[in-house]
Amino acid sequence: MNRFFRRVAQCSASPARILFSALALALTTVLVPVSNAGAGVVPPPWATSDPNSPQTQQLWTFNNPAAPTVPDFVQNPNGNPTFNPTNAQYLPTGPFGNSSGGWGLPGTTPLSFVIPNYNQQFRKEIWVVIKFFLPPTGGGVPVVNILGLDGSPGVQINTPTPSPVPGGPPGLLEIGYLFTMPTCWTFEMNITAPGQPGAIGFIDQVYVATRCIIPSPGTGAMLALSGLTLASRRRRSTTH
């Protein structure tokens, strides 16, 4: 048996490494229901109980004036996410006096977040939900850009439109962006609110969920056996 696994691990395509990394990654992840992140959070469009999809969650409500950059909820075994408001201005109440704290965001000034992740070579999906107010004139819907620290691009794969927050104050909107990345790497996320010069948007809440999409154990085993068969054929062909 040991000889078999040694031969599998030596396959040129490294299918065994894929399988063993996937299993280790799944076993070290503890999932928390999205509903625990806070009231009114729009959950990601995937099953949060999937053991083959190690996941993270982080939520900023910006309600604490003493620590307006600290997330209110984190479920991330890879480390604490960070938030840098750059030149944005913290406002303890919403622009109409009917919301909790948030950040006034002029034009292309970004809100920058760094989300630690598993740093594995598996595809990843990212769900970003932003609650926001638009200024009376000239405001733009928040835009999200994502780039992995390994250089992997985040690619938006949906075309959402803003909608009123159920039960929220008048003028409070939310929008959900779905991204994919070729690797499950730590990434930087920038949020801007492009609009007319001088227009200042207001970001009320940011929620980020991620999942690594790893092969199921059965898929990994098939990859390993396929790689072993291929390696054996190559050895036989070189001996004839």
Residue frames as qw, qx, qy, qz and C-alpha x, y, z in Angstrom:
[[0.000, 0.886, 0.464, 0.000, 0.00, 0.00, 0.00],
 [0.298, -0.790, 0.108, 0.524, 2.80, 2.45, 0.87],
 [0.404, -0.118, 0.605, 0.676, 4.45, 1.69, -2.46],
 [0.224, 0.647, 0.661, 0.306, 1.17, 2.44, -4.24],
 [0.091, -0.951, -0.251, 0.158, 0.82, 5.89, -2.64],
 [0.400, -0.577, 0.345, 0.624, 4.47, 6.70, -3.32],
 [0.369, 0.180, 0.682, 0.605, 3.91, 5.89, -6.99],
 [0.093, 0.825, 0.542, 0.131, 0.77, 8.04, -7.07],
 [0.250, -0.885, -0.051, 0.389, 2.57, 10.99, -5.51],
 [0.419, -0.381, 0.489, 0.664, 5.27, 10.80, -8.19],
 [0.480, 0.601, 0.593, 0.239, 2.85, 11.24, -11.11],
 [0.356, 0.139, 0.174, 0.907, 3.81, 14.16, -13.31],
 [0.197, -0.601, -0.377, -0.677, 0.36, 15.80, -13.02],
 [0.064, 0.134, -0.646, 0.748, 0.53, 15.55, -9.17],
 [0.530, -0.420, -0.458, -0.577, -3.10, 14.37, -8.81],
 [0.638, -0.373, -0.612, 0.280, -2.36, 12.91, -5.38],
 [0.263, -0.086, -0.286, 0.917, -1.16, 16.27, -4.14],
 [0.315, -0.271, -0.267, -0.870, -4.42, 17.80, -5.39],
 [0.664, -0.401, -0.587, -0.232, -6.44, 15.16, -3.55],
 [0.600, -0.310, -0.530, 0.513, -4.51, 15.33, -0.28],
 [0.118, 0.048, -0.121, 0.984, -4.45, 19.15, -0.26],
 [0.433, -0.352, -0.377, -0.739, -8.20, 19.22, -0.84],
 [0.690, -0.420, -0.589, 0.000, -8.89, 16.81, 1.99],
 [0.480, -0.197, -0.411, 0.749, -6.63, 18.68, 4.40],
 [0.054, -0.172, -0.062, -0.982, -8.22, 21.98, 3.48],
 [0.553, -0.417, -0.460, -0.555, -11.74, 20.68, 4.02],
 [0.696, -0.367, -0.580, 0.211, -10.91, 19.05, 7.36],
 [0.403, -0.153, -0.330, 0.840, -9.40, 22.22, 8.83],
 [0.151, -0.257, -0.185, -0.937, -12.43, 24.42, 8.08],
 [0.006, 0.432, 0.796, -0.425, -15.28, 25.05, 10.51],
 [0.030, -0.427, -0.488, -0.761, -18.35, 26.55, 8.87],
 [0.051, 0.350, 0.549, -0.757, -20.68, 29.03, 10.54],
 [0.268, 0.672, 0.676, 0.141, -24.19, 29.73, 9.19],
 [0.237, 0.371, 0.181, 0.880, -24.41, 33.01, 7.33],
 [0.355, -0.762, -0.403, -0.363, -27.40, 34.02, 9.45],
 [0.661, -0.571, -0.239, 0.425, -25.00, 34.42, 12.38],
 [0.483, 0.176, 0.086, 0.854, -23.18, 37.21, 10.56],
 [0.044, 0.229, 0.233, -0.944, -25.94, 39.74, 11.27],
 [0.409, 0.588, 0.619, -0.322, -29.54, 40.61, 10.61],
 [0.449, 0.818, 0.080, -0.351, -30.40, 41.44, 7.04],
 [0.185, -0.544, 0.691, 0.438, -27.27, 39.93, 5.48],
 [0.809, 0.418, -0.147, -0.385, -27.90, 38.59, 1.98],
 [0.762, -0.323, 0.546, 0.130, -26.36, 35.07, 1.99],
 [0.009, 0.470, -0.695, -0.544, -24.09, 33.87, -0.79],
 [0.783, 0.267, -0.164, -0.537, -25.59, 31.91, -3.71],
 [0.570, 0.251, -0.782, 0.024, -24.07, 28.62, -2.55],
 [0.804, -0.469, -0.353, -0.095, -24.64, 26.10, 0.21],
 [0.087, -0.791, 0.456, -0.398, -22.84, 27.27, 3.34],
 [0.771, -0.392, 0.456, -0.208, -22.75, 23.71, 4.73],
 [0.874, 0.439, -0.207, -0.005, -20.81, 22.12, 1.85],
 [0.734, -0.575, 0.277, 0.232, -17.81, 20.30, 3.42],
 [0.748, 0.188, 0.334, 0.542, -15.99, 20.37, 0.06],
 [0.247, 0.752, 0.157, 0.590, -16.04, 24.18, -0.05],
 [0.494, -0.378, -0.372, 0.689, -13.96, 25.79, 2.72],
 [0.056, 0.803, 0.375, 0.459, -15.47, 29.21, 3.30],
 [0.307, -0.159, -0.358, 0.867, -14.97, 32.55, 5.02],
 [0.066, -0.828, -0.484, -0.275, -17.28, 35.40, 6.04],
 [0.350, -0.204, -0.256, 0.878, -16.63, 38.98, 7.15],
 [0.030, -0.803, -0.532, -0.268, -19.07, 41.81, 7.84],
 [0.254, -0.056, -0.206, 0.943, -18.53, 45.54, 8.42],
 [0.044, -0.790, -0.607, -0.076, -21.49, 47.63, 9.66],
 [0.310, 0.375, -0.069, 0.871, -19.33, 50.67, 10.58],
 [0.429, -0.754, -0.391, -0.307, -21.52, 51.31, 13.63],
 [0.690, -0.577, -0.180, 0.399, -18.71, 51.81, 16.15],
 [0.224, 0.955, -0.088, 0.174, -17.22, 55.35, 15.93],
 [0.481, -0.747, 0.454, 0.065, -14.35, 54.26, 18.18],
 [0.428, -0.274, 0.796, 0.330, -13.30, 51.52, 15.74],
 [0.635, 0.541, 0.111, -0.540, -14.99, 52.18, 12.39],
 [0.449, 0.549, -0.643, -0.289, -12.54, 50.01, 10.41],
 [0.194, -0.220, 0.935, -0.201, -12.92, 46.84, 12.53],
 [0.460, -0.142, -0.716, -0.506, -15.25, 44.13, 11.18],
 [0.604, -0.324, 0.279, -0.672, -18.28, 43.30, 13.32],
 [0.921, -0.045, 0.339, -0.187, -18.25, 39.61, 12.39],
 [0.294, 0.624, -0.697, -0.198, -15.44, 37.38, 11.14],
 [0.911, -0.092, 0.394, -0.074, -15.39, 33.67, 10.36],
 [0.619, 0.715, -0.320, 0.049, -11.99, 33.25, 8.73],
 [0.890, -0.397, 0.104, 0.201, -9.42, 30.71, 9.97],
 [0.731, 0.384, 0.046, 0.562, -6.75, 32.30, 7.76],
 [0.362, -0.088, -0.195, 0.907, -6.47, 35.55, 9.73],
 [0.079, 0.709, 0.454, -0.533, -8.24, 38.84, 10.33],
 [0.425, 0.646, 0.401, 0.491, -9.40, 40.88, 7.33],
 [0.302, -0.406, -0.122, 0.854, -8.26, 44.50, 7.20],
 [0.243, 0.826, 0.474, 0.184, -9.92, 47.67, 5.96],
 [0.367, -0.257, 0.035, 0.893, -8.25, 50.91, 4.87],
 [0.267, 0.804, 0.488, -0.208, -10.62, 53.83, 4.16],
 [0.509, 0.328, 0.232, 0.761, -7.88, 55.81, 2.34],
 [0.060, 0.065, -0.090, 0.992, -9.26, 59.37, 2.15],
 [0.360, -0.537, -0.637, -0.419, -12.90, 58.53, 2.82],
 [0.165, -0.367, 0.369, -0.838, -14.66, 60.34, 5.66],
 [0.227, -0.282, -0.912, 0.193, -16.35, 58.49, 8.51],
 [0.359, -0.348, -0.096, -0.861, -19.90, 59.69, 9.24],
 [0.133, -0.034, 0.862, -0.488, -21.55, 58.54, 12.50],
 [0.522, 0.453, 0.582, -0.429, -25.02, 58.77, 10.90],
 [0.520, 0.385, 0.638, 0.418, -26.33, 58.42, 7.38],
 [0.185, 0.123, 0.237, 0.946, -26.64, 61.34, 4.99],
 [0.353, -0.502, -0.405, -0.678, -30.36, 61.68, 5.77],
 [0.272, -0.391, 0.537, -0.696, -30.03, 61.14, 9.52],
 [0.857, -0.078, 0.125, -0.494, -31.80, 57.81, 9.27],
 [0.898, 0.231, -0.367, 0.078, -29.00, 55.26, 9.15],
 [0.782, -0.539, 0.075, 0.303, -26.16, 53.94, 11.24],
 [0.210, -0.774, 0.387, 0.455, -22.55, 54.98, 10.69],
 [0.831, 0.400, 0.318, 0.222, -20.73, 54.61, 7.41],
 [0.483, -0.328, 0.302, 0.753, -18.19, 56.10, 5.04],
 [0.395, 0.839, 0.078, -0.366, -18.61, 59.05, 2.72],
 [0.694, -0.050, 0.545, 0.468, -16.97, 58.02, -0.51],
 [0.278, 0.792, -0.082, -0.537, -16.04, 60.72, -3.03],
 [0.578, 0.668, -0.353, -0.308, -15.71, 59.51, -6.61],
 [0.815, 0.339, -0.466, 0.063, -12.74, 57.27, -7.27],
 [0.164, -0.573, 0.667, -0.448, -11.39, 57.29, -3.70],
 [0.685, -0.042, -0.706, -0.176, -11.34, 53.57, -2.78],
 [0.699, -0.501, 0.380, -0.340, -12.29, 51.71, 0.33],
 [0.512, 0.457, -0.727, -0.020, -9.60, 49.01, 0.41],
 [0.841, -0.351, 0.286, -0.298, -10.03, 45.60, 2.04],
 [0.308, 0.444, -0.840, -0.042, -7.63, 42.66, 2.33],
 [0.882, -0.182, 0.097, -0.424, -9.32, 39.28, 2.86],
 [0.185, -0.465, 0.866, 0.023, -7.04, 36.43, 3.99],
 [0.890, 0.171, -0.119, -0.405, -7.71, 33.14, 2.24],
 [0.933, -0.234, 0.273, 0.011, -6.41, 29.59, 2.03],
 [0.055, 0.761, -0.577, -0.291, -3.63, 30.25, -0.51],
 [0.623, -0.001, 0.776, 0.094, -4.34, 27.07, -2.45],
 [0.076, 0.231, -0.626, -0.741, -4.48, 26.37, -6.18],
 [0.157, 0.468, 0.870, 0.008, -8.24, 25.85, -6.29],
 [0.026, -0.484, -0.387, -0.784, -10.84, 28.04, -7.96],
 [0.114, -0.334, -0.602, 0.716, -12.63, 30.49, -5.68],
 [0.059, -0.682, -0.519, -0.512, -15.92, 32.35, -5.65],
 [0.197, -0.135, -0.381, 0.893, -16.43, 35.66, -3.85],
 [0.120, -0.729, -0.621, -0.262, -19.78, 37.19, -2.85],
 [0.229, -0.063, -0.230, 0.944, -19.81, 40.91, -2.01],
 [0.109, -0.762, -0.609, -0.191, -22.91, 42.72, -0.76],
 [0.236, 0.034, -0.167, 0.957, -22.86, 46.50, -0.27],
 [0.073, -0.806, -0.582, 0.075, -25.54, 48.59, 1.39],
 [0.351, -0.050, 0.094, 0.930, -25.34, 52.24, 0.38],
 [0.206, 0.821, 0.375, -0.378, -27.01, 55.60, -0.17],
 [0.498, 0.403, 0.335, 0.691, -26.67, 57.60, -3.36],
 [0.092, -0.328, -0.157, 0.927, -26.34, 61.38, -3.17],
 [0.439, 0.632, 0.424, -0.477, -29.37, 63.31, -4.48],
 [0.618, 0.769, -0.066, -0.151, -27.54, 64.14, -7.73],
 [0.359, 0.771, -0.526, 0.020, -24.50, 62.83, -9.52],
 [0.544, -0.472, 0.675, -0.160, -23.91, 59.71, -7.46],
 [0.573, 0.354, -0.682, -0.284, -22.73, 56.40, -8.83],
 [0.948, -0.245, -0.062, -0.191, -23.47, 52.82, -7.81],
 [0.464, -0.670, 0.573, 0.088, -20.50, 51.29, -5.93],
 [0.776, 0.493, -0.386, -0.075, -18.03, 49.39, -8.10],
 [0.776, -0.498, 0.386, 0.032, -15.90, 46.48, -6.84],
 [0.606, 0.622, -0.496, 0.018, -12.45, 45.46, -8.11],
 [0.849, -0.436, 0.294, -0.039, -10.64, 42.36, -6.83],
 [0.576, 0.624, -0.520, 0.093, -7.04, 41.21, -7.30],
 [0.928, -0.324, -0.128, 0.130, -5.34, 38.27, -5.60],
 [0.318, -0.853, 0.378, 0.167, -2.01, 38.93, -3.89],
 [0.659, -0.131, 0.643, 0.367, -0.64, 36.24, -6.22],
 [0.044, 0.305, -0.467, -0.829, -1.76, 38.32, -9.21],
 [0.100, 0.356, 0.906, 0.205, -4.90, 36.27, -9.90],
 [0.203, -0.150, -0.145, -0.957, -7.70, 38.51, -11.22],
 [0.284, 0.358, 0.758, -0.465, -11.17, 38.58, -9.77],
 [0.094, -0.109, -0.628, -0.765, -13.71, 38.36, -12.60],
 [0.452, 0.173, 0.414, -0.771, -17.28, 39.53, -12.03],
 [0.005, -0.073, -0.933, -0.354, -19.73, 36.92, -13.33],
 [0.069, 0.660, 0.739, -0.114, -23.11, 38.52, -12.63],
 [0.097, 0.351, 0.217, 0.906, -24.82, 41.76, -13.66],
 [0.201, -0.549, -0.721, 0.372, -26.66, 42.95, -10.56],
 [0.041, -0.614, -0.201, -0.762, -28.84, 46.01, -10.12],
 [0.003, 0.108, -0.597, 0.795, -29.43, 47.86, -6.83],
 [0.434, -0.518, -0.647, -0.354, -32.62, 47.23, -4.90],
 [0.368, -0.663, 0.195, -0.622, -34.13, 48.78, -1.75],
 [0.176, 0.180, -0.885, 0.392, -33.09, 47.12, 1.51],
 [0.513, -0.488, -0.638, -0.304, -36.14, 45.29, 2.93],
 [0.572, -0.704, -0.390, 0.160, -37.21, 47.07, 6.10],
 [0.543, -0.098, -0.068, 0.831, -34.44, 49.64, 5.71],
 [0.023, 0.676, 0.211, -0.705, -34.76, 53.43, 5.82],
 [0.585, 0.773, 0.236, -0.075, -35.85, 55.22, 2.64],
 [0.313, 0.884, -0.343, -0.048, -33.04, 55.54, 0.14],
 [0.426, -0.525, 0.736, 0.039, -30.95, 52.66, 1.50],
 [0.815, 0.420, -0.273, -0.292, -30.03, 50.30, -1.37],
 [0.629, -0.424, 0.643, 0.110, -28.10, 47.05, -1.64],
 [0.699, 0.574, -0.350, -0.245, -26.29, 45.28, -4.44],
 [0.805, -0.342, 0.482, 0.054, -24.61, 41.86, -4.60],
 [0.442, 0.699, -0.516, -0.225, -21.59, 41.09, -6.78],
 [0.943, -0.134, 0.304, 0.036, -20.41, 37.56, -7.59],
 [0.225, 0.787, -0.555, -0.150, -16.75, 37.08, -8.59],
 [0.992, -0.030, 0.049, 0.108, -14.61, 34.11, -9.51],
 [0.052, -0.831, 0.546, 0.093, -10.82, 33.72, -9.18],
 [0.794, 0.327, -0.509, -0.064, -8.56, 31.01, -10.61],
 [0.492, 0.123, -0.719, 0.474, -6.87, 30.53, -7.21],
 [0.551, -0.725, -0.404, -0.086, -8.07, 30.53, -3.61],
 [0.553, 0.125, -0.265, 0.780, -5.55, 33.17, -2.62],
 [0.202, -0.646, -0.349, 0.648, -5.62, 36.14, -0.22],
 [0.324, 0.548, 0.459, 0.620, -6.96, 39.12, -2.17],
 [0.070, -0.280, -0.193, 0.938, -7.38, 42.88, -2.10],
 [0.124, 0.661, 0.707, 0.219, -10.80, 44.37, -2.78],
 [0.104, -0.143, -0.048, 0.983, -11.38, 48.03, -3.67],
 [0.121, 0.713, 0.690, -0.016, -14.80, 49.70, -3.58],
 [0.116, -0.106, 0.106, 0.982, -15.34, 53.01, -5.38],
 [0.262, 0.685, 0.624, -0.272, -18.44, 55.07, -6.13],
 [0.284, 0.024, 0.392, 0.875, -17.83, 56.75, -9.47],
 [0.131, 0.807, 0.568, -0.094, -20.10, 59.69, -10.23],
 [0.264, 0.867, 0.089, 0.412, -20.03, 63.35, -11.06],
 [0.442, 0.257, -0.409, 0.756, -17.18, 65.41, -9.55],
 [0.190, -0.315, 0.333, -0.868, -18.04, 66.44, -6.01],
 [0.797, -0.262, -0.237, -0.490, -20.73, 63.79, -5.52],
 [0.058, -0.397, 0.833, -0.380, -20.19, 61.76, -2.35],
 [0.726, -0.190, -0.583, -0.312, -21.71, 58.31, -1.94],
 [0.456, -0.510, 0.519, -0.512, -22.32, 56.71, 1.44],
 [0.592, 0.111, -0.797, -0.045, -21.32, 53.10, 2.20],
 [0.634, -0.498, 0.161, -0.570, -23.43, 51.73, 5.04],
 [0.800, -0.291, 0.509, -0.126, -22.36, 48.07, 5.18],
 [0.480, 0.543, -0.649, -0.231, -20.02, 45.62, 3.43],
 [0.840, -0.201, 0.470, -0.182, -20.31, 41.83, 3.58],
 [0.411, 0.575, -0.669, -0.229, -17.79, 39.47, 1.94],
 [0.866, -0.156, 0.449, -0.158, -18.11, 35.68, 1.70],
 [0.323, 0.590, -0.686, -0.278, -15.67, 33.34, -0.06],
 [0.907, -0.114, 0.383, -0.135, -15.46, 29.67, -0.87],
 [0.019, -0.501, 0.794, 0.344, -12.74, 27.48, -2.35],
 [0.887, 0.232, -0.010, -0.400, -14.12, 25.01, -4.89],
 [0.153, -0.520, 0.838, 0.058, -12.06, 21.87, -4.37],
 [0.558, 0.093, -0.739, -0.366, -12.44, 18.42, -5.93],
 [0.836, -0.353, 0.119, -0.403, -14.58, 15.94, -4.04],
 [0.499, -0.474, 0.725, 0.032, -12.66, 12.95, -2.64],
 [0.798, 0.286, 0.530, 0.023, -14.06, 10.73, -5.40],
 [0.525, 0.850, -0.031, 0.033, -12.95, 13.14, -8.11],
 [0.112, -0.828, 0.549, -0.012, -9.50, 13.42, -6.57],
 [0.688, -0.224, 0.689, 0.030, -9.11, 9.66, -6.35],
 [0.770, 0.537, 0.340, 0.060, -10.03, 9.29, -10.01],
 [0.289, 0.919, -0.266, 0.039, -7.46, 11.95, -10.90],
 [0.392, -0.646, 0.655, -0.001, -4.83, 10.13, -8.89],
 [0.767, 0.052, 0.637, 0.058, -5.56, 6.78, -10.52],
 [0.643, 0.752, 0.144, 0.033, -5.64, 8.36, -13.97],
 [0.072, 0.896, -0.437, 0.015, -2.27, 9.95, -13.33],
 [0.579, -0.406, 0.707, 0.018, -0.85, 6.64, -12.13],
 [0.799, 0.365, 0.475, 0.046, -2.12, 4.86, -15.26],
 [0.459, 0.884, -0.084, 0.038, -0.61, 7.54, -17.48],
 [0.187, -0.788, 0.587, 0.000, 2.74, 7.32, -15.71],
 [0.723, -0.143, 0.675, 0.035, 2.75, 3.51, -16.04],
 [0.742, 0.605, 0.285, 0.054, 2.04, 3.74, -19.78],
 [0.232, 0.922, -0.308, 0.024, 4.89, 6.20, -20.22],
 [0.433, -0.581, 0.688, 0.022, 7.31, 3.86, -18.43],
 [0.788, 0.153, 0.594, 0.051, 6.21, 0.92, -20.57],
 [0.611, 0.786, 0.097, 0.025, 6.58, 2.92, -23.79],
 [0.037, 0.882, -0.469, 0.005, 10.15, 3.91, -22.88],
 [0.576, -0.384, 0.721, 0.018, 11.15, 0.27, -22.28],
 [0.786, 0.369, 0.492, 0.056, 10.12, -0.89, -25.78]]
